[in-house]
Structures are given as structure tokens and as C-alpha cells.
Amino acid sequence: MKETLDQLTQIHEELLSSAYEKQNSLLQQDMAALDTTTRQETSLVAKVRFFEKQLKARLESITMGANRTFSEWLATSDDPDNTELQEAHEKLRATIEKVKQVNGVNQQLIQDSLSYVQASLQVLRPSEEDTRYTKKASHLDKGTSQGRSIFDSKA
């Protein structure tokens, strides 16, 4: 079981490295590098799922089908390797927390980028008020008939 925890920790450390790479790509606005990093993360996530299933299967066999989490089992276990398992589990939890933290920053960077793009689009798009007729403008047009311009031009 310790080997599985160690493998999960190693994969999460790779995810942490990948999260930092994504952060640099976001800051440098390098979309090609961001795309490459995201694709690499996808395979790492698949590995995490595989090892989590392995861990769950081993836990179910040890607990004889009892629906317990690894932490619950570890707290009540009298396994001789309990100390090593606790250390491996804590290392994994710490690494996962770091990944969450960096991904939170990355999410905020993406939100900020989207806000900037939306603001830029608003500046480039003409205001609706500029193109609509209002009541204030309609009283000035009383001398002209509807559908015709003030300027009477014929070609």
C-alpha cells in the first residue's frame, strides 16, 4: 500500500510541476505551451485515477468490504508499517494541497484574463445608447416625417 501512496505522491508532484508550468504560460500568454501542458496533465490525471482505484481495491480487501476511508482505516489499524503509511499519506496530502493552491492561483489568472478580454471587447463595441433613438431626440424630429432623414437628398 505504501508503494501506491508513493506513486500517487510522485504523480501529484508532477501535477504540481505542471501547474507551475501552466502558471508561467498564463503569465507569458503562451497559449501553445499552455495547450501542451494541459494535454500532459490529462495523462497524469488518468494515472492518478488508476492508482486511486488500486488503493481503494486494496483498502476494501483489507477492511473486508467495510466502507471506510484510508484515514479512518489508518487511525484504527495496528499494522506494523502504520508509521510509514501515515508519513506517506501526509506527504501525499501536503502535495495535493500545494497542487490545489497553485491551481487556485491559475484559475484566478484565467478569470482575470477573461475579464480583461471582455472589457476590451466592450471598448471596441459601439455603445447601444449611441445607436438608439430616445425620447429626447424624438421631440427634435417633429418637423420631419417618420422614416425620412433631416436631409432631403435625391440621387
C-alpha positions as CSV (number, residue, x, y, z in Angstrom):
1,M,0.0,0.0,0.0
2,K,2.9,2.3,0.7
3,E,4.1,1.9,-2.9
4,T,0.8,3.0,-4.2
5,L,0.9,6.1,-1.9
6,D,4.4,6.8,-3.1
7,Q,3.4,6.5,-6.7
8,L,0.4,8.8,-6.1
9,T,2.7,11.3,-4.4
10,Q,5.1,11.2,-7.3
11,I,2.3,11.8,-9.8
12,H,0.9,14.7,-7.8
13,E,4.4,16.2,-7.7
14,E,4.4,16.0,-11.5
15,L,1.0,17.7,-11.5
16,L,2.4,20.4,-9.2
17,S,5.2,21.0,-11.6
18,S,2.7,21.1,-14.5
19,A,0.6,23.6,-12.6
20,Y,3.6,25.9,-12.2
21,E,4.3,25.5,-15.9
22,K,0.7,26.5,-16.7
23,Q,1.1,29.5,-14.4
24,N,4.2,30.6,-16.3
25,S,2.4,30.0,-19.6
26,L,-0.6,32.1,-18.4
27,L,1.7,34.9,-17.3
28,Q,3.6,34.9,-20.6
29,Q,0.4,34.5,-22.6
30,D,1.9,31.4,-24.3
31,M,-1.1,29.5,-25.5
32,A,0.8,26.8,-27.3
33,A,2.8,25.9,-24.1
34,L,-0.5,26.1,-22.1
35,D,-2.1,23.6,-24.5
36,T,0.8,21.2,-24.3
37,T,0.9,21.4,-20.5
38,T,-2.9,20.8,-20.3
39,R,-2.5,17.7,-22.5
40,Q,0.2,16.3,-20.3
41,E,-1.9,16.9,-17.2
42,T,-4.7,14.8,-18.8
43,S,-2.5,11.7,-18.9
44,L,-1.3,12.4,-15.3
45,V,-4.9,12.6,-14.1
46,A,-5.6,9.3,-15.7
47,K,-2.7,7.8,-13.8
48,V,-4.0,9.3,-10.6
49,R,-7.4,7.6,-11.2
50,F,-5.7,4.3,-11.9
51,F,-3.7,4.3,-8.6
52,E,-6.6,5.6,-6.6
53,K,-8.7,2.6,-7.8
54,Q,-5.8,0.3,-6.8
55,L,-5.7,1.9,-3.4
56,K,-9.4,1.6,-3.0
57,A,-9.4,-2.0,-4.0
58,R,-6.7,-2.8,-1.5
59,L,-8.4,-0.9,1.2
60,E,-11.7,-2.8,0.5
61,S,-9.9,-6.1,0.7
62,I,-8.2,-5.2,4.0
63,T,-11.3,-3.9,5.6
64,M,-13.4,-6.8,4.2
65,G,-15.8,-4.5,2.2
66,A,-16.4,-2.0,5.0
67,N,-16.9,1.4,3.6
68,R,-14.0,3.2,5.3
69,T,-11.7,5.9,4.1
70,F,-7.9,5.4,4.1
71,S,-7.6,7.9,7.0
72,E,-10.2,6.0,9.1
73,W,-8.5,2.7,8.4
74,L,-5.1,4.2,9.3
75,A,-6.3,5.6,12.6
76,T,-7.6,2.2,13.8
77,S,-5.0,0.0,12.1
78,D,-2.5,-2.0,14.1
79,D,-0.4,-2.6,11.0
80,P,3.4,-2.7,11.8
81,D,4.0,-0.3,8.9
82,N,1.5,2.2,10.3
83,T,4.0,4.9,10.9
84,E,5.4,4.7,7.4
85,L,1.9,4.7,5.9
86,Q,1.0,7.8,7.9
87,E,4.1,9.6,6.7
88,A,3.4,8.6,3.1
89,H,-0.2,9.7,3.5
90,E,0.7,13.0,5.0
91,K,3.2,13.7,2.2
92,L,0.5,12.9,-0.4
93,R,-2.0,15.2,1.4
94,A,0.6,18.0,1.5
95,T,1.4,17.6,-2.2
96,I,-2.3,17.6,-3.1
97,E,-2.8,20.8,-1.1
98,K,0.0,22.5,-2.9
99,V,-1.5,21.5,-6.3
100,K,-4.9,22.9,-5.2
101,Q,-3.3,26.1,-4.1
102,V,-1.4,26.6,-7.4
103,N,-4.4,25.6,-9.4
104,G,-6.5,28.2,-7.5
105,V,-4.0,30.9,-8.5
106,N,-4.1,29.7,-12.1
107,Q,-7.9,29.8,-12.0
108,Q,-7.7,33.4,-10.8
109,L,-5.3,34.3,-13.6
110,I,-7.6,32.8,-16.2
111,Q,-10.6,34.8,-14.7
112,D,-8.6,38.0,-14.8
113,S,-7.6,37.3,-18.4
114,L,-11.2,36.7,-19.3
115,S,-12.3,39.9,-17.6
116,Y,-9.7,41.8,-19.5
117,V,-10.8,40.4,-22.8
118,Q,-14.5,41.2,-22.0
119,A,-13.5,44.8,-21.0
120,S,-11.5,45.1,-24.3
121,L,-14.5,43.9,-26.3
122,Q,-16.8,46.4,-24.6
123,V,-14.5,49.2,-25.5
124,L,-14.3,48.1,-29.1
125,R,-18.1,47.5,-29.5
126,P,-20.2,50.7,-30.0
127,S,-22.4,51.6,-27.2
128,E,-26.1,50.8,-27.6
129,E,-27.0,54.3,-26.5
130,D,-25.2,55.8,-29.5
131,T,-27.4,53.9,-32.0
132,R,-30.9,54.1,-30.3
133,Y,-33.4,56.9,-30.6
134,T,-34.5,58.3,-27.3
135,K,-37.5,60.4,-26.3
136,K,-35.2,63.5,-26.0
137,A,-34.2,63.1,-29.6
138,S,-37.7,62.4,-30.9
139,H,-39.1,65.8,-29.9
140,L,-36.4,67.4,-32.1
141,D,-37.7,65.5,-35.1
142,K,-41.3,66.7,-35.0
143,G,-40.8,68.7,-38.2
144,T,-39.7,65.7,-40.2
145,S,-41.8,62.8,-41.1
146,Q,-41.0,59.4,-39.8
147,G,-38.7,57.2,-41.8
148,R,-37.1,60.2,-43.6
149,S,-33.9,61.9,-42.8
150,I,-33.5,65.6,-42.0
151,F,-31.5,65.9,-45.1
152,D,-33.7,65.5,-48.2
153,S,-31.4,64.1,-50.8
154,K,-32.3,62.7,-54.1
155,A,-29.9,61.0,-56.4
